[in-house]
Amino acid sequence: MSSRTVLITGASSGIGRDAAMHLNAEGYVVIGTVRRPADGDALISDAAHPDRMHAVQCDVTSNADVAALAEHVQTLVGEEGLHAVFSNAGVANMSGPVSAEDCPVETLERLISINYLGSVRVIQAHLPLLRASHGTLVINSALMARTVLP
Ligand SMILES: NC(=O)c1ccc[n+]([C@@H]2O[C@H](COP(=O)([O-])OP(=O)(O)OC[C@H]3O[C@@H](n4cnc5c(N)ncnc54)[C@H](OP(=O)(O)O)[C@@H]3O)[C@@H](O)[C@H]2O)c1
């Protein structure tokens, strides 16, 4: 068992949940963020080592949520710091108009607030804890971020 702790945002489903389960099974202490309490309960009860899995409610668009998350994480890791942050929470916009002419600005604001600023919020709040342990930052992006559509 490792005493090393990793933080994973968006651990209710998909890549984040799989990463949380895998690292927990490997013996890491995992702090996974969710938005619904039921997802947090399932994350813990399905874990190989439930005592080493923590679920914290956090919407990455909320400064208050992210600040509360960082406080919670600080309390859990103490002076040892965080071994890694996996900034994974995000959404894809697969429905509705996406063309340059028609994509609503509200849609773009939502995507930027979650996918870009959400990541920035979480990273800024946890950099001191990462520095304390010379930890690792992993950011989940998308190939689309490197694609230019005509
Ligand atoms: N799968 C792919 O092929 C693919 C391709 C390109 C990029 N990505 C990126 O990879 C990441 C994970 O994708 P996935 O396929 O695993 O998708 P997913 O199953 O939909 O997981 C997304 C996670 O992000 C969380 N989330 C969404 N909005 C949030 C918010 N405002 N605050 C906090 N958490 C939020 C979701 O929580 P809720 O359950 O509460 O909504 C969920 O836990 C995303 O950033 C996605 O954009 C995935």
The ligand as a Gaussian input file, in Angstrom:
#p B3LYP/6-31G(d) Opt

LIG

0 1
 N      -13.988000       9.737000     -24.186000
 C      -13.444000      10.383000     -25.215000
 O      -13.332000       9.844000     -26.334000
 C      -12.904000      11.779000     -25.047000
 C      -12.423000      12.454000     -26.145000
 C      -11.934000      13.733000     -25.998000
 C      -11.892000      14.324000     -24.749000
 N      -12.365000      13.676000     -23.676000
 C      -12.299000      14.357000     -22.382000
 O      -11.920000      13.425000     -21.362000
 C      -12.565000      13.784000     -20.153000
 C      -13.345000      12.588000     -19.614000
 O      -14.246000      12.176000     -20.605000
 P      -15.147000      10.866000     -20.485000
 O      -15.268000      10.294000     -21.839000
 O      -14.649000      10.009000     -19.382000
 O      -16.568000      11.564000     -20.154000
 P      -17.634000      11.352000     -19.020000
 O      -17.865000       9.901000     -18.721000
 O      -18.825000      12.180000     -19.435000
 O      -16.955000      12.008000     -17.730000
 C      -16.885000      13.391000     -17.560000
 C      -16.709000      13.670000     -16.090000
 O      -16.603000      15.096000     -15.926000
 C      -17.538000      15.485000     -14.942000
 N      -17.992000      16.864000     -15.107000
 C      -18.677000      17.408000     -16.150000
 N      -18.942000      18.697000     -15.916000
 C      -18.427000      18.971000     -14.691000
 C      -18.385000      20.125000     -13.880000
 N      -18.942000      21.292000     -14.268000
 N      -17.774000      20.051000     -12.674000
 C      -17.230000      18.889000     -12.272000
 N      -17.230000      17.750000     -12.973000
 C      -17.825000      17.811000     -14.183000
 C      -18.692000      14.501000     -15.067000
 O      -19.486000      14.552000     -13.908000
 P      -21.081000      14.330000     -13.943000
 O      -21.288000      12.833000     -13.979000
 O      -21.548000      14.954000     -12.689000
 O      -21.599000      15.009000     -15.179000
 C      -17.918000      13.224000     -15.263000
 O      -17.467000      12.732000     -14.021000
 C      -13.466000      14.984000     -20.452000
 O      -12.768000      16.174000     -20.100000
 C      -13.670000      14.889000     -21.954000
 O      -13.950000      16.156000     -22.535000
 C      -12.877000      12.412000     -23.777000

